[in-house]
Amino acid sequence: MAPPATQNESGGGDLARYEVIVGVSGGIAAYKVCAVVSSLVQRGAGVTVAMTEAATRFVGPLTFQALTGRQVFTSLWTAQAYFDPQHIRLTESADLFLVAPATANILGKVAAGLADDLVSTLVMSAACPVVFAPTMNTRMWENPIVQANVTRLREAGYSFIEPGSGWLACRTVGTGRMAEPETILATVCEHLRGRGAKAEGRTRKAEGRTRKAEGRRQKAEAEGGGL
Ligand SMILES: Cc1cc2nc3c(=O)[nH]c(=O)nc-3n(C[C@H](O)[C@H](O)[C@H](O)COP(=O)(O)O)c2cc1C
């Protein structure tokens, strides 16, 4: 029996035709990213989640699999029945890559040009805009090295959804709290609507394929062929 169509596959929602990759790294705010992913899916976006090993300690891949209706990627080294360079393919079809929560570690790795796991490799090979939603303890966020990494990433064209101030998992109040899911969702929508090119391009390609198939069908009919 075929699996039931996801909302995206059925074509509904104002974000239908958009593809978003969500890279989840290892911060407690990973649980809030479930809400972001769920909202994107409910609005019709196709969402693929990639997680760092640390992220899987906070939220199980199964949660994201259930929310997206798609396979969740956690390793560069997952055996495939066929050769599939996921780290290239996944970002090629995406309109946006959201990294949330973005740890000090993932920011540091990307700023240093390191790609030693699936999420950092996906970011390094991204063929779409990348938006980081950092979250960390206030002292980590204010660490000059982290701030220098953020500056370097901004200069390289990466976007940020600024962390806010509030209650932190380390039981203190300060800067470093990940932006709220509604803010992240609004920013993602803004980015998607500001671009739209890939989604529209995909639609045009699909329409082109449909026209070609229709042309072939009509030709076969005219020639008396068919199934
Ligand atoms: C309970 C707990 C909460 C954590 N929260 C954060 C966080 O919000 N931000 C952060 O940068 N690191 C946080 N860390 C540390 C990261 O998990 C750690 O640096 C890890 O190596 C990050 O790996 P990743 O970037 O590959 O996911 C936390 C660790 C623990 C145990």
PDBQT file of the ligand as one rigid body, heavy atoms in Angstrom, charges set to zero:
ROOT
HETATM    1  C1  LIG A 301      22.122  19.840  28.359  1.00  0.00    +0.000 C 
HETATM    2  C2  LIG A 301      23.012  20.462  27.327  1.00  0.00    +0.000 A 
HETATM    3  C3  LIG A 301      22.588  21.585  26.664  1.00  0.00    +0.000 A 
HETATM    4  C4  LIG A 301      23.410  22.201  25.708  1.00  0.00    +0.000 A 
HETATM    5  N1  LIG A 301      22.976  23.318  25.069  1.00  0.00    +0.000 NA
HETATM    6  C5  LIG A 301      23.781  23.936  24.194  1.00  0.00    +0.000 A 
HETATM    7  C6  LIG A 301      23.346  25.119  23.550  1.00  0.00    +0.000 A 
HETATM    8  O1  LIG A 301      22.228  25.606  23.730  1.00  0.00    +0.000 OA
HETATM    9  N2  LIG A 301      24.212  25.713  22.691  1.00  0.00    +0.000 N 
HETATM   10  C7  LIG A 301      25.449  25.230  22.436  1.00  0.00    +0.000 A 
HETATM   11  O2  LIG A 301      26.187  25.830  21.666  1.00  0.00    +0.000 OA
HETATM   12  N3  LIG A 301      25.868  24.094  23.012  1.00  0.00    +0.000 NA
HETATM   13  C8  LIG A 301      25.072  23.440  23.879  1.00  0.00    +0.000 A 
HETATM   14  N4  LIG A 301      25.499  22.276  24.466  1.00  0.00    +0.000 N 
HETATM   15  C9  LIG A 301      26.811  21.739  24.109  1.00  0.00    +0.000 C 
HETATM   16  C10 LIG A 301      26.760  21.045  22.762  1.00  0.00    +0.000 C 
HETATM   17  O3  LIG A 301      25.816  19.971  22.799  1.00  0.00    +0.000 OA
HETATM   18  C11 LIG A 301      28.152  20.506  22.415  1.00  0.00    +0.000 C 
HETATM   19  O4  LIG A 301      29.037  21.605  22.213  1.00  0.00    +0.000 OA
HETATM   20  C12 LIG A 301      28.156  19.600  21.210  1.00  0.00    +0.000 C 
HETATM   21  O5  LIG A 301      29.479  19.204  20.931  1.00  0.00    +0.000 OA
HETATM   22  C13 LIG A 301      27.571  20.296  19.990  1.00  0.00    +0.000 C 
HETATM   23  O6  LIG A 301      27.710  19.440  18.877  1.00  0.00    +0.000 OA
HETATM   24  P1  LIG A 301      27.019  19.775  17.471  1.00  0.00    +0.000 P 
HETATM   25  O7  LIG A 301      27.330  21.193  17.156  1.00  0.00    +0.000 OA
HETATM   26  O8  LIG A 301      27.687  18.823  16.549  1.00  0.00    +0.000 OA
HETATM   27  O9  LIG A 301      25.583  19.487  17.626  1.00  0.00    +0.000 OA
HETATM   28  C14 LIG A 301      24.684  21.652  25.423  1.00  0.00    +0.000 A 
HETATM   29  C15 LIG A 301      25.083  20.473  26.063  1.00  0.00    +0.000 A 
HETATM   30  C16 LIG A 301      24.264  19.884  26.995  1.00  0.00    +0.000 A 
HETATM   31  C17 LIG A 301      24.722  18.631  27.665  1.00  0.00    +0.000 C 
ENDROOT
TORSDOF 0
